[in-house]
């Protein structure tokens, strides 16, 4: 068995050019150089307030935005910025708002089939079989393939978003506040679904959230971010029970966080 981590991130950073004038060269740092590793079957959470850099990190890792520098390795093989197909088969994103991330004009089956069309050599029958499998895997019905997003409840749409992320059998799923718009019951159902899929498929998760209750429930390790910089990191229970940085202490003081049941 290889000791190589599933994901290695080295000095990954992101900055944006300020558009104050045509000749401006000012840069705004959204993400300071960050390095971390993620093992197979592990969940790593990133926490922090708005503007902490969590979303920028999620976008860069998923390929939604280009990195300004740094390296990403999957099983020891470097992931090139321009190789969208390699990335799509390894890292997939579950977006925050399923009502906007799903195309309202396309049936659910068409949207789930799309990644297979562009990234595999499966024929139509094989693709439809994969769509059926994915729907059942997330607790939906085959018939939901014929529905439009507006015909589904919010919790069902988020399950579709999870199914879409799973279509290419990725190793890593990134969740960026994916369940923030759901009520408590639906949020718990989706989190339990993620944990179930992790056990069944050996998935690894990168979990972005400001909700520390969710983080404590689902993550193995946590990294605390402030203004694009990691200020503290460690095993989740260690950080929650004995925070070292003043910013971490402030975050924890703002929420009532029950102990995790092991």
Order of alpha helices (4+ residues) and beta strands (2+ residues): beta-beta-beta-alpha-beta-beta-alpha-beta-alpha-alpha-alpha-alpha-beta-alpha-beta-alpha-beta-beta-alpha-alpha
